[in-house]
Amino acid sequence: MNTPLKTLDTKVIEDWIDYNGHLNEAYYLVIFSKATDAIQDHLGMTVDTIHGTGYTLFTVETHIRYLQEIGLGKKVSITTQILEHDNKRLRLFHSMYNEANELLATAEKMFLSYNLKEEKVVNFSADFAANLAHLVTQQGDMGMPEGAGKGIALKRK
């Protein structure tokens, strides 16, 4: 595969538009959150599985870059790349594109594995860990995407 996984296609709806006529910054996160739900489902962590086992993911950090504006009714798609993981943490990178395949925004996210029944951070379930390892193998070595691992700073001379 050696490419990010396509996790979401959606259309920008009226409720998401701000006073400038563009997608409000908060709704970029809503769209990226839906892509996170899709990658969880892909890895076997469905809502039913979460309710049955208690295993879930908690977001502990998000960094969004807004690169181009997008307006009402426009279609966007999200791809997702696994950047790194260990036995209880997952770092991934979502990229948002328009229909012309232009990069609109990115979201880098860090998650912790949590068990709702035990009320604590735990190792990933065996099934989730196996599915994650399989996806990482499928994605191969894509390298770090532009913007990954970057914080916010003013450039100084």
C-alpha positions as a printed NumPy array, in Angstrom:
array([[  0.   ,   0.   ,   0.   ],
       [  2.694,   2.523,   1.043],
       [  0.09 ,   5.306,   1.17 ],
       [ -2.087,   6.828,   3.86 ],
       [ -5.476,   5.186,   4.366],
       [ -8.489,   7.12 ,   3.071],
       [-10.661,   7.431,   6.166],
       [-13.385,   9.937,   5.321],
       [-15.282,  11.722,   2.56 ],
       [-17.682,  14.448,   3.641],
       [-19.368,  17.603,   2.432],
       [-19.095,  20.959,   4.222],
       [-22.553,  21.796,   5.581],
       [-24.119,  25.169,   6.392],
       [-23.88 ,  24.728,  10.182],
       [-20.075,  24.545,   9.849],
       [-19.689,  27.892,   8.032],
       [-18.432,  30.963,   9.905],
       [-19.136,  34.687,   9.446],
       [-16.387,  34.844,   6.774],
       [-18.206,  32.294,   4.631],
       [-15.619,  29.573,   5.25 ],
       [-15.394,  26.372,   7.26 ],
       [-15.12 ,  27.475,  10.898],
       [-11.886,  26.397,  12.565],
       [-13.738,  24.261,  15.127],
       [-15.335,  22.173,  12.386],
       [-11.981,  21.189,  10.935],
       [-11.558,  19.348,  14.248],
       [-15.045,  17.82 ,  13.902],
       [-14.098,  16.463,  10.471],
       [-10.743,  15.173,  11.736],
       [-12.531,  13.587,  14.699],
       [-14.825,  11.721,  12.296],
       [-11.702,  10.471,  10.475],
       [-10.33 ,   9.291,  13.828],
       [-13.566,   7.365,  14.422],
       [-13.135,   5.782,  10.981],
       [ -9.543,   4.687,  11.639],
       [-10.617,   3.243,  14.997],
       [-13.362,   1.281,  13.229],
       [-10.844,   0.115,  10.619],
       [ -8.622,  -1.151,  13.436],
       [-11.516,  -2.994,  15.108],
       [-12.29 ,  -0.495,  17.855],
       [-15.95 ,   0.012,  16.983],
       [-18.547,   1.565,  19.269],
       [-19.845,  -1.938,  20.044],
       [-16.327,  -3.136,  20.886],
       [-15.756,  -0.118,  23.13 ],
       [-19.032,  -0.768,  24.97 ],
       [-18.277,  -4.486,  25.273],
       [-14.628,  -4.382,  26.312],
       [-14.103,  -0.882,  27.703],
       [-11.037,  -0.364,  25.479],
       [-11.034,   3.035,  23.818],
       [ -8.705,   5.836,  22.77 ],
       [ -8.444,   9.167,  24.566],
       [ -7.044,  12.122,  22.648],
       [ -4.25 ,  13.78 ,  24.633],
       [ -2.881,  16.213,  22.057],
       [ -3.884,  17.704,  18.696],
       [ -2.052,  20.092,  16.387],
       [ -4.05 ,  21.449,  13.434],
       [ -2.61 ,  23.379,  10.502],
       [ -5.068,  25.413,   8.408],
       [ -3.492,  25.688,   4.952],
       [ -6.331,  26.696,   2.597],
       [ -9.9  ,  27.819,   3.061],
       [-12.91 ,  25.726,   2.094],
       [-16.517,  26.803,   1.685],
       [-20.1  ,  25.625,   1.869],
       [-21.036,  22.521,  -0.09 ],
       [-17.471,  21.622,  -0.973],
       [-16.395,  18.005,  -0.64 ],
       [-13.351,  17.088,   1.389],
       [-11.554,  13.813,   1.952],
       [ -9.248,  12.746,   4.759],
       [ -6.3  ,  10.38 ,   4.602],
       [ -4.637,   8.994,   7.706],
       [ -1.059,   7.901,   8.286],
       [  0.194,   6.116,  11.39 ],
       [  3.337,   7.987,  12.476],
       [  4.338,   5.881,  15.469],
       [  2.99 ,   3.821,  18.314],
       [  4.   ,   1.783,  21.318],
       [  1.943,  -0.535,  23.522],
       [ -0.418,   2.201,  24.773],
       [  0.171,   5.331,  22.67 ],
       [ -0.716,   6.117,  19.068],
       [  0.396,   9.11 ,  17.024],
       [ -1.286,   9.686,  13.683],
       [ -1.515,  12.315,  10.975],
       [ -4.704,  13.27 ,   9.135],
       [ -4.562,  15.237,   5.86 ],
       [ -7.618,  17.012,   4.406],
       [ -7.94 ,  17.463,   0.638],
       [-10.414,  19.149,  -1.674],
       [-11.768,  17.599,  -4.88 ],
       [ -8.737,  18.921,  -6.81 ],
       [ -6.516,  16.96 ,  -4.371],
       [ -5.108,  20.18 ,  -2.886],
       [ -4.037,  19.955,   0.743],
       [ -6.37 ,  22.068,   2.907],
       [ -5.398,  21.194,   6.468],
       [ -3.606,  18.639,   8.61 ],
       [ -4.13 ,  17.324,  12.113],
       [ -1.482,  15.49 ,  14.1  ],
       [ -2.99 ,  13.639,  17.042],
       [ -1.718,  11.647,  20.02 ],
       [ -3.904,   9.078,  21.773],
       [ -3.662,   6.944,  24.88 ],
       [ -5.239,   3.521,  25.215],
       [ -7.75 ,   3.662,  28.044],
       [-10.09 ,   1.111,  29.565],
       [-13.39 ,   2.638,  30.647],
       [-14.227,  -0.313,  32.893],
       [-10.876,  -0.236,  34.7  ],
       [-10.764,   3.593,  34.587],
       [ -7.078,   3.698,  33.702],
       [ -4.552,   3.833,  30.903],
       [ -3.814,   0.314,  29.674],
       [ -1.962,  -1.457,  26.879],
       [ -3.876,  -1.801,  23.622],
       [ -6.053,  -4.894,  23.411],
       [ -4.397,  -7.787,  21.598],
       [ -6.799,  -7.465,  18.639],
       [ -6.267,  -3.73 ,  18.287],
       [ -2.482,  -4.104,  18.57 ],
       [ -2.471,  -6.793,  15.863],
       [ -4.657,  -4.717,  13.532],
       [ -2.483,  -1.658,  14.143],
       [  0.704,  -3.615,  13.397],
       [ -0.882,  -4.891,  10.164],
       [ -1.813,  -1.362,   9.03 ],
       [  1.674,  -0.064,   9.859],
       [  3.132,  -2.846,   7.705],
       [  0.725,  -1.993,   4.874],
       [  1.616,   1.688,   5.025],
       [  5.323,   0.89 ,   4.829],
       [  7.933,   3.589,   5.162],
       [  6.278,   6.749,   3.915],
       [  8.485,   9.052,   5.958],
       [  7.203,  11.944,   8.021],
       [  4.66 ,  14.156,   6.27 ],
       [  5.334,  17.878,   5.97 ],
       [  4.35 ,  19.582,   9.221],
       [  4.512,  16.505,  11.44 ],
       [  6.19 ,  17.124,  14.786],
       [  6.183,  20.893,  14.379],
       [  4.971,  23.228,  17.07 ],
       [  3.978,  26.857,  16.936],
       [  6.621,  29.586,  17.016],
       [  7.363,  32.972,  15.587],
       [ 10.386,  32.945,  13.305],
       [ 13.148,  35.038,  14.782],
       [ 15.942,  36.724,  12.851]])
